[in-house]
Amino acid sequence: EMLNRLLKDNVAQILVLEVLNRVPRQHRTHASSICVVNTHLYSAANCPDVKLWQCNHLVAELEQLAVGHISGRDLPLMICGDFNSLPG
């Protein structure tokens, strides 16, 4: 029952953008990659736990991707989307 409550059809798109140039990675002096994420969290006002779980799950996946990236550096992250939450 609890798993059915948490598993909704919401998604996140994750894209890693990398600058292509002729300088080898080990000689670059600045970050040449960025991870851009777009998500849409569950919108039911009576289910804040579902939004929290979805956000937590997304961040855990992003940590695995971005921390210690194959480039040898942590990837900068830009997380965008509809979080279906009020500012505050």
PyMOL commands that place a pseudoatom at each C-alpha (Angstrom):
pseudoatom trace, name=CA, resn=GLU, resi=1, chain=A, elem=C, hetatm=0, pos=[0.000, 0.000, 0.000]
pseudoatom trace, name=CA, resn=MET, resi=2, chain=A, elem=C, hetatm=0, pos=[2.739, 2.472, 0.964]
pseudoatom trace, name=CA, resn=LEU, resi=3, chain=A, elem=C, hetatm=0, pos=[4.767, 1.735, -2.167]
pseudoatom trace, name=CA, resn=ASN, resi=4, chain=A, elem=C, hetatm=0, pos=[1.689, 2.355, -4.345]
pseudoatom trace, name=CA, resn=ARG, resi=5, chain=A, elem=C, hetatm=0, pos=[1.251, 5.688, -2.588]
pseudoatom trace, name=CA, resn=LEU, resi=6, chain=A, elem=C, hetatm=0, pos=[4.824, 6.746, -3.377]
pseudoatom trace, name=CA, resn=LEU, resi=7, chain=A, elem=C, hetatm=0, pos=[5.167, 5.481, -6.932]
pseudoatom trace, name=CA, resn=LYS, resi=8, chain=A, elem=C, hetatm=0, pos=[3.521, 8.016, -9.216]
pseudoatom trace, name=CA, resn=ASP, resi=9, chain=A, elem=C, hetatm=0, pos=[4.010, 8.739, -12.918]
pseudoatom trace, name=CA, resn=ASN, resi=10, chain=A, elem=C, hetatm=0, pos=[6.148, 11.816, -12.308]
pseudoatom trace, name=CA, resn=VAL, resi=11, chain=A, elem=C, hetatm=0, pos=[9.445, 12.100, -14.098]
pseudoatom trace, name=CA, resn=ALA, resi=12, chain=A, elem=C, hetatm=0, pos=[12.779, 13.878, -14.149]
pseudoatom trace, name=CA, resn=GLN, resi=13, chain=A, elem=C, hetatm=0, pos=[14.920, 14.509, -17.191]
pseudoatom trace, name=CA, resn=ILE, resi=14, chain=A, elem=C, hetatm=0, pos=[18.653, 14.549, -16.544]
pseudoatom trace, name=CA, resn=LEU, resi=15, chain=A, elem=C, hetatm=0, pos=[21.061, 15.944, -19.103]
pseudoatom trace, name=CA, resn=VAL, resi=16, chain=A, elem=C, hetatm=0, pos=[24.830, 16.300, -18.866]
pseudoatom trace, name=CA, resn=LEU, resi=17, chain=A, elem=C, hetatm=0, pos=[26.150, 19.040, -21.120]
pseudoatom trace, name=CA, resn=GLU, resi=18, chain=A, elem=C, hetatm=0, pos=[29.834, 19.144, -21.963]
pseudoatom trace, name=CA, resn=VAL, resi=19, chain=A, elem=C, hetatm=0, pos=[31.854, 21.748, -23.809]
pseudoatom trace, name=CA, resn=LEU, resi=20, chain=A, elem=C, hetatm=0, pos=[33.718, 20.131, -26.662]
pseudoatom trace, name=CA, resn=ASN, resi=21, chain=A, elem=C, hetatm=0, pos=[37.135, 21.618, -27.358]
pseudoatom trace, name=CA, resn=ARG, resi=22, chain=A, elem=C, hetatm=0, pos=[40.587, 20.476, -28.282]
pseudoatom trace, name=CA, resn=VAL, resi=23, chain=A, elem=C, hetatm=0, pos=[42.165, 20.935, -24.835]
pseudoatom trace, name=CA, resn=PRO, resi=24, chain=A, elem=C, hetatm=0, pos=[42.558, 17.578, -23.017]
pseudoatom trace, name=CA, resn=ARG, resi=25, chain=A, elem=C, hetatm=0, pos=[40.445, 17.258, -19.859]
pseudoatom trace, name=CA, resn=GLN, resi=26, chain=A, elem=C, hetatm=0, pos=[43.435, 17.081, -17.534]
pseudoatom trace, name=CA, resn=HIS, resi=27, chain=A, elem=C, hetatm=0, pos=[44.639, 20.507, -18.775]
pseudoatom trace, name=CA, resn=ARG, resi=28, chain=A, elem=C, hetatm=0, pos=[41.337, 22.372, -18.479]
pseudoatom trace, name=CA, resn=THR, resi=29, chain=A, elem=C, hetatm=0, pos=[41.229, 25.057, -15.802]
pseudoatom trace, name=CA, resn=HIS, resi=30, chain=A, elem=C, hetatm=0, pos=[37.453, 25.354, -15.427]
pseudoatom trace, name=CA, resn=ALA, resi=31, chain=A, elem=C, hetatm=0, pos=[34.441, 23.089, -15.353]
pseudoatom trace, name=CA, resn=SER, resi=32, chain=A, elem=C, hetatm=0, pos=[33.505, 21.983, -18.829]
pseudoatom trace, name=CA, resn=SER, resi=33, chain=A, elem=C, hetatm=0, pos=[30.386, 20.017, -17.903]
pseudoatom trace, name=CA, resn=ILE, resi=34, chain=A, elem=C, hetatm=0, pos=[27.128, 20.768, -16.129]
pseudoatom trace, name=CA, resn=CYS, resi=35, chain=A, elem=C, hetatm=0, pos=[24.207, 18.559, -15.184]
pseudoatom trace, name=CA, resn=VAL, resi=36, chain=A, elem=C, hetatm=0, pos=[20.808, 20.118, -15.915]
pseudoatom trace, name=CA, resn=VAL, resi=37, chain=A, elem=C, hetatm=0, pos=[17.757, 18.490, -14.348]
pseudoatom trace, name=CA, resn=ASN, resi=38, chain=A, elem=C, hetatm=0, pos=[14.078, 19.176, -14.927]
pseudoatom trace, name=CA, resn=THR, resi=39, chain=A, elem=C, hetatm=0, pos=[11.386, 17.559, -12.827]
pseudoatom trace, name=CA, resn=HIS, resi=40, chain=A, elem=C, hetatm=0, pos=[7.687, 17.689, -12.083]
pseudoatom trace, name=CA, resn=LEU, resi=41, chain=A, elem=C, hetatm=0, pos=[6.764, 16.484, -8.616]
pseudoatom trace, name=CA, resn=TYR, resi=42, chain=A, elem=C, hetatm=0, pos=[3.407, 15.076, -7.579]
pseudoatom trace, name=CA, resn=SER, resi=43, chain=A, elem=C, hetatm=0, pos=[0.836, 17.834, -7.070]
pseudoatom trace, name=CA, resn=ALA, resi=44, chain=A, elem=C, hetatm=0, pos=[-1.722, 16.513, -4.567]
pseudoatom trace, name=CA, resn=ALA, resi=45, chain=A, elem=C, hetatm=0, pos=[-1.849, 18.956, -1.647]
pseudoatom trace, name=CA, resn=ASN, resi=46, chain=A, elem=C, hetatm=0, pos=[-2.795, 16.179, 0.765]
pseudoatom trace, name=CA, resn=CYS, resi=47, chain=A, elem=C, hetatm=0, pos=[0.348, 14.151, -0.086]
pseudoatom trace, name=CA, resn=PRO, resi=48, chain=A, elem=C, hetatm=0, pos=[3.371, 16.242, 0.952]
pseudoatom trace, name=CA, resn=ASP, resi=49, chain=A, elem=C, hetatm=0, pos=[5.161, 13.020, 1.914]
pseudoatom trace, name=CA, resn=VAL, resi=50, chain=A, elem=C, hetatm=0, pos=[5.045, 11.863, -1.711]
pseudoatom trace, name=CA, resn=LYS, resi=51, chain=A, elem=C, hetatm=0, pos=[6.655, 15.107, -2.941]
pseudoatom trace, name=CA, resn=LEU, resi=52, chain=A, elem=C, hetatm=0, pos=[9.301, 14.833, -0.239]
pseudoatom trace, name=CA, resn=TRP, resi=53, chain=A, elem=C, hetatm=0, pos=[10.040, 11.204, -1.135]
pseudoatom trace, name=CA, resn=GLN, resi=54, chain=A, elem=C, hetatm=0, pos=[10.258, 12.033, -4.859]
pseudoatom trace, name=CA, resn=CYS, resi=55, chain=A, elem=C, hetatm=0, pos=[12.625, 14.932, -4.186]
pseudoatom trace, name=CA, resn=ASN, resi=56, chain=A, elem=C, hetatm=0, pos=[14.774, 12.839, -1.858]
pseudoatom trace, name=CA, resn=HIS, resi=57, chain=A, elem=C, hetatm=0, pos=[14.951, 10.007, -4.394]
pseudoatom trace, name=CA, resn=LEU, resi=58, chain=A, elem=C, hetatm=0, pos=[15.918, 12.450, -7.176]
pseudoatom trace, name=CA, resn=VAL, resi=59, chain=A, elem=C, hetatm=0, pos=[18.664, 14.053, -5.084]
pseudoatom trace, name=CA, resn=ALA, resi=60, chain=A, elem=C, hetatm=0, pos=[20.066, 10.633, -4.138]
pseudoatom trace, name=CA, resn=GLU, resi=61, chain=A, elem=C, hetatm=0, pos=[20.268, 9.651, -7.812]
pseudoatom trace, name=CA, resn=LEU, resi=62, chain=A, elem=C, hetatm=0, pos=[21.862, 12.983, -8.716]
pseudoatom trace, name=CA, resn=GLU, resi=63, chain=A, elem=C, hetatm=0, pos=[24.495, 12.574, -6.005]
pseudoatom trace, name=CA, resn=GLN, resi=64, chain=A, elem=C, hetatm=0, pos=[25.537, 9.266, -7.526]
pseudoatom trace, name=CA, resn=LEU, resi=65, chain=A, elem=C, hetatm=0, pos=[25.788, 10.880, -10.956]
pseudoatom trace, name=CA, resn=ALA, resi=66, chain=A, elem=C, hetatm=0, pos=[27.394, 14.192, -10.062]
pseudoatom trace, name=CA, resn=VAL, resi=67, chain=A, elem=C, hetatm=0, pos=[29.762, 13.428, -7.176]
pseudoatom trace, name=CA, resn=GLY, resi=68, chain=A, elem=C, hetatm=0, pos=[33.011, 11.987, -8.498]
pseudoatom trace, name=CA, resn=HIS, resi=69, chain=A, elem=C, hetatm=0, pos=[31.817, 12.166, -12.099]
pseudoatom trace, name=CA, resn=ILE, resi=70, chain=A, elem=C, hetatm=0, pos=[33.893, 10.367, -14.737]
pseudoatom trace, name=CA, resn=SER, resi=71, chain=A, elem=C, hetatm=0, pos=[35.571, 13.703, -15.461]
pseudoatom trace, name=CA, resn=GLY, resi=72, chain=A, elem=C, hetatm=0, pos=[37.306, 13.348, -12.075]
pseudoatom trace, name=CA, resn=ARG, resi=73, chain=A, elem=C, hetatm=0, pos=[35.442, 16.367, -10.691]
pseudoatom trace, name=CA, resn=ASP, resi=74, chain=A, elem=C, hetatm=0, pos=[32.067, 16.916, -9.154]
pseudoatom trace, name=CA, resn=LEU, resi=75, chain=A, elem=C, hetatm=0, pos=[29.520, 18.087, -11.709]
pseudoatom trace, name=CA, resn=PRO, resi=76, chain=A, elem=C, hetatm=0, pos=[27.771, 21.386, -11.084]
pseudoatom trace, name=CA, resn=LEU, resi=77, chain=A, elem=C, hetatm=0, pos=[23.994, 20.852, -10.880]
pseudoatom trace, name=CA, resn=MET, resi=78, chain=A, elem=C, hetatm=0, pos=[21.109, 23.024, -12.003]
pseudoatom trace, name=CA, resn=ILE, resi=79, chain=A, elem=C, hetatm=0, pos=[17.791, 21.623, -10.792]
pseudoatom trace, name=CA, resn=CYS, resi=80, chain=A, elem=C, hetatm=0, pos=[14.676, 23.142, -12.357]
pseudoatom trace, name=CA, resn=GLY, resi=81, chain=A, elem=C, hetatm=0, pos=[11.044, 22.190, -12.414]
pseudoatom trace, name=CA, resn=ASP, resi=82, chain=A, elem=C, hetatm=0, pos=[7.609, 22.330, -10.925]
pseudoatom trace, name=CA, resn=PHE, resi=83, chain=A, elem=C, hetatm=0, pos=[7.971, 21.322, -7.287]
pseudoatom trace, name=CA, resn=ASN, resi=84, chain=A, elem=C, hetatm=0, pos=[4.292, 21.966, -6.574]
pseudoatom trace, name=CA, resn=SER, resi=85, chain=A, elem=C, hetatm=0, pos=[5.148, 23.759, -3.338]
pseudoatom trace, name=CA, resn=LEU, resi=86, chain=A, elem=C, hetatm=0, pos=[4.482, 27.193, -1.972]
pseudoatom trace, name=CA, resn=PRO, resi=87, chain=A, elem=C, hetatm=0, pos=[7.454, 29.458, -1.293]
pseudoatom trace, name=CA, resn=GLY, resi=88, chain=A, elem=C, hetatm=0, pos=[8.308, 29.803, 2.318]
for i in range(1, 88): cmd.bond("trace and resi %d" % i, "trace and resi %d" % (i + 1))
show_as sticks, trace
zoom trace
